[in-house]
Amino acid sequence: MAQYHYQFVDVFTDQPFAGNQLAVFPDAKGMPERLMQLIPREFNLSEATYVFPPADSSNQFKVRIFTPAKELPIAGHPTIGTGYVLARLGLVPSGDSVVVRFEEGVGVVPVEIHSAGGHPDLVLMDQPIPTFGEVFEDRARLAALLGIEPAGLHPDLPAQIGSAGVPFLIIPIADLPTIRRARLNLEVWERDFKGRTPEYFLFTPGGERPGTAAHCRMFGPGLGIVEDPATGVIQGPLGGYLLKYGLVSGESLTLMSEQGFEMGRPSLITVMVESQAGAIRRVRVGGRCAFVGQGTIEV
């Protein structure tokens, strides 16, 4: 039997049992792909990551990311959590601020690891420049999908597809009480949405924590995720969306978004957006992590 060691961390939090859970296999050489797909389902996780030697020696690691339903070309909390684990294990160079390069499905993803007191602290990832696509006009069907009234959708902002490698339908909600009571109606999804739209990222401006730019939720039935406590890969497009529609302004923005509060797993996500003359030039997303435990599987 083969043995594979994993580390278990919570991402986008500095407290165990909050944020988004992640299993990281820091040495997955020889692991069959079928097993990589089965592990997040077995562990009841939204994602697990598997680390391999890079294909290009100018990079440090190759990272593969799996949800219970499919492999992803890039993802936020898996990338952040993997960087934290590799630094915690001493597998990246030491220093107060170190950049390592991950090979992921979208290409090379730079990951910046800041340390405090000799331990990894804030981890930031560069994301592809966000792109925006189709606007979803049918507010009645969208409200039915979410179990809310059409008036619960934000009156002045469109539901629009945004992507930094993984597309989501960004859905602005009118206020905190409405976003808290939203529930994905699977019957409506099966009938009207399955295979026609990507996953669903809800936000409302402001939040429960002072200074928060957006309170967020994510439903991912196509990924096998009922609800996600923190969705890092859509946070860059969220920052771009807020800038695009005038909810924030400036050429060098640092925002905080919150997610997972309805699940009892509060997550705080840092979003940095640099722009020039209205065009986004760089996006970074990150946060802190908390080590929870470790183990070995035998197969």
C-alpha positions, -999 to +999 in steps of 0.1 A: +000+000+000+011+036-007+011+062+020+005+099+014+009+126+041-014+156+043-016+188+063-050+202+073-054+240+074-081+266+076-077+294+051-087+331+053-086+331+091-061+332+119-083+309+141-088+272+138-123+260+129-131+292+109-123+301+073-122+275+045-109+240+052-081+226+030-061+194+028-027+198+013-006+168+001+029+184+000+044+154-019+019+138-042+044+121-065+029+088-077-006+095-066-032+084-092-055+111-105-085+090-096-075+092-060-070+130-062-106+133-073-119+110-045-101+126-016-120+159-013-153+139-015-141+115+012-129+144+035-161+164+028-140+194+016-146+219-011-110+214-024-078+195-018-044+203-033-015+180-045+020+193-049+045+180-075+079+190-088+076+217-114+078+210-151+099+242-156+129+245-132+124+283-130+093+276-110+092+260-075+061+237-075+033+223-096+000+224-078-032+205-088-065+214-073-096+192-071-131+198-058-154+168-051-166+171-087-138+183-109-102+196-112-098+234-113-073+254-133-068+279-104-084+285-071-079+310-043-080+294-009-062+262-022-034+283-035-031+305-004-033+274+019-007+255-001+017+284+001+012+285+038+018+248+043+049+247+022+064+276+041+054+260+074+072+228+064+103+248+055+100+239+018+103+275+006+132+298+012+131+316+046+126+354+048+102+381+058+088+382+023+093+354-002+078+349-037+074+313-050+060+303-084+033+277-087+025+260-119-013+257-120-038+249-148-039+286-159-002+289-160+023+303-135+008+318-103+032+339-081+026+335-044+040+360-019+045+346+016+051+371+044+064+358+077+062+371+113+084+358+141+098+331+118+063+317+110+043+322+078+017+349+082+000+368+053+000+349+020-009+366-013-014+352-047-014+371-081-045+364-101-051+367-138-066+401-148-104+397-143-127+395-173-164+402-175-189+386-198-227+383-202-251+402-181-280+380-169-312+400-174-339+376-161-342+389-125-373+369-118-357+336-126-325+346-107-345+355-076-364+322-078-330+304-080-319+321-047-352+318-029-357+356-026-380+382-041-368+401-072-367+433-051-340+415-030-316+418-060-296+451-060-317+477-079-287+494-096-262+467-103-262+439-129-257+402-124-227+395-146-203+368-153-168+375-140-137+353-142-100+351-132-097+316-146-129+301-132-162+318-142-189+328-117-221+347-121-216+377-098-250+385-083-253+418-063-279+416-035-297+446-020-288+442+017-275+420+044-308+405+056-316+394+021-282+378+014-284+360+047-317+343+039-307+333+003-309+295-004-301+279-037-332+262-050-318+230-066-351+222-083-350+256-101-313+251-108-319+216-124-347+230-145-335+264-156-298+269-150-278+236-149-252+236-177-262+271-188-245+294-162-214+290-140-214+290-103-231+317-082-213+344-062-235+367-042-224+399-026-239+430-009-219+462-003-206+466+032-206+438+058-208+426+094-172+437+102-163+474+102-145+485+071-156+455+050-162+463+014-185+433+007-204+405+024-203+374+002-217+339-003-210+313-030-231+284-042-213+259-065-236+230-074-216+223-106-185+219-085-201+197-060-201+225-034-233+233-016-219+265-002-183+277+001-170+294+033-145+315+013-139+317-025-106+333-033-106+329-070-136+352-075-124+379-051-102+395-078-132+398-102-152+411-072-126+439-068-128+446-105-166+446-104-166+471-075-142+493-094-161+489-128-194+500-113-182+528-091-186+512-057-149+519-050-124+542-066-086+547-068-056+533-087-042+513-057-070+497-037-068+473-007-102+460+002-115+434+027-144+411+019-161+387+042-177+353+036-188+321+054-206+339+082-239+321+075-220+288+078-204+296+111-170+298+094-162+335+091-135+343+065-117+376+059-102+380+024-077+407+014-082+420-022-056+443-038-064+460-072-040+482-091-053+501-121-043+528-145-066+550-166-095+527-157-077+495-168-068+469-142-031+461-142-026+438-113-048+418-088-037+401-056-058+381-032-048+367+001-052+362+038-040+343+068-042+306+077-045+284+108-029+250+111-053+224+123-037+190+120-020+164+098-024+128+089-017+100+064-039+080+041-031+045+030-044+032-004 
